[in-house]
Amino acid sequence: MDVLLTLGSTNKRLYGLSTAMKQQLLKMFFNFLLFSLFVTHAGAVSYSPAAGQEGSTAIHMDDPAFVSWANGYENYEIGTDVDAVWQTPEYALGQAAGTSYDIVSLGRGGRITMTFDPPIENGEGWDFAVFENAFNDYNLELAYVEVSNNGIDYFRFENISLTQGPVSGYGSLDTTLINGLAGKYRQGYGTPFDLSDISGKPEVQSSGVDLSRITHVRIVDIIGDGSFFDSESNVIYDSYPTVSSAGFDLDAIGVSNGAPYPEGSIIEGPAPQLPEQDGESGFGGNSGCFIETIWP
């Protein structure tokens, strides 16, 4: 038995190896292959699943951890495709309603800044949660989240979206592929944000911003047609196009000033690795490492 080692596009037959050495080489390769498959599978589910599922970080609107809610707004910049009936920012004040109607729509590419008095504090755990009005767990509209303590300088939460292709207006998103974006959960459940998550960003450290006194939270709609990107330069897709109340629909923003995540929840971690693409290492490409046994 000979061993054919494929490195990139070059095939080399490994002559002169003992049978024991060849068997050891094959064993090492298959162990590596199994480990790679495990990492890819585990990475695909590293982000929190939908509300109500084991491991979800979704925060219910009646959670006793809430101590206050947004009590003001400014700079409501309406995007496109929003009927007048959905253009009432006052609906985003106070406690979340958890319905399809008590909301303000941002429109495609729109934004709104919610204000807080007293300010949001940076405690242990999640500090505030953003509520959208998605009527199920997979037809979602997403938005960036940014914070400020002076209403001028804003700092965006890091975010990841690994959805691989366009999603129709009534299409489906997988919450386990989304991190750091508002709108991840269905109505009645908020997406939590921890101010400590941005404390290490160079622009935050150099600015002198006081994360224990956040007075403004800005919500910026993401147009889901592939023209917006996450913190890793991945294209962000969400339900698109939607009409009449297009874009992110803000129900409320609740404050905890630091509360523990739900028991057993999956705390958001590093971005999982995407499956290998053609031309990259692994199956389906022209590079990588493959071992083939050659029988005489």
C-alpha positions, 0 to 999 in steps of 0.5 A: 500500500502506498500513500498519496498526499495531496497538498494544494494542487500537487500530488506526491506519493510517499514511498519508503514509509513503513506500513506502521508509519503509513497507518499512523499518518492515516490515523492522524489525518482522520482524527484531524478530519473528525475534529474539523467537522466537530468544530464546524458543527459546534460553531454553527450553533454558537449563538443564542437560539430563539426565545423559549428554546434552551440556551436562549438569551431572550429577555421577556418583557415582564422580567423583574430585572427591568428597573426603567424604560426609555422615557424620551426620544430624538432624531427620528429619521424616517426611512422609506416605505412607512405609512403615517400610522406607523410613524408615532415615536411615542409608542416606543416609550415606556414598557414593551407592549409585545404586540404588532401594533404598539410600535414605531417603524423606522422604515428602510434605513431609518433611525431613532434615538431613545433617551434615558433619565436616569442613565443606563448603568454598566452593571454585571450582566446585561444592561438593557434590552431592545424589543421589536415586533416580529410575529414569529421566531424567524421573520426578523428585521434587524438593526444596529445598536449604538450608545452615547452619554452625550448625544453626539459621540456614538459607539456601536456594538460589535455584530455578526450575521452569517446568513448566507443569502437573500431572504424574502419579505416573508422568508426565514432567518436562523437566530443562531447565526445572528449576534449583536443586532437588535431584532433577533427575537419575536415580539415580547422578548428583548435582545439584551446588550451588555455595555461591558462588551464595548468597553475594550474597543479602542475608540471607546477607551480613547474617547473617555466615554462613561459607560456607567452613564449612558443617556442615549441609545440609537437604533439604526435600521439595516436594509436587508438587501445585502447593502449593509455589513456586519463588524466582520464585513459579512453581508447582512440579510434580513426580511426584504422587501417589506412595505407599509411598515418597512424596516425595524419596528421598535416596541421599547427599550428596557433597562436593568443596569446589570442583570444575569442572563437567563439560566443556561443561556448561551453567552455570545462568543466569537464568530463561528467559522463559515463552511469552506468555500470552493478554492479554499482548504477542505473539500470542494476546492483545489487546495488543502490536504487530502490523503488517499490510499493507493493499493497495488 
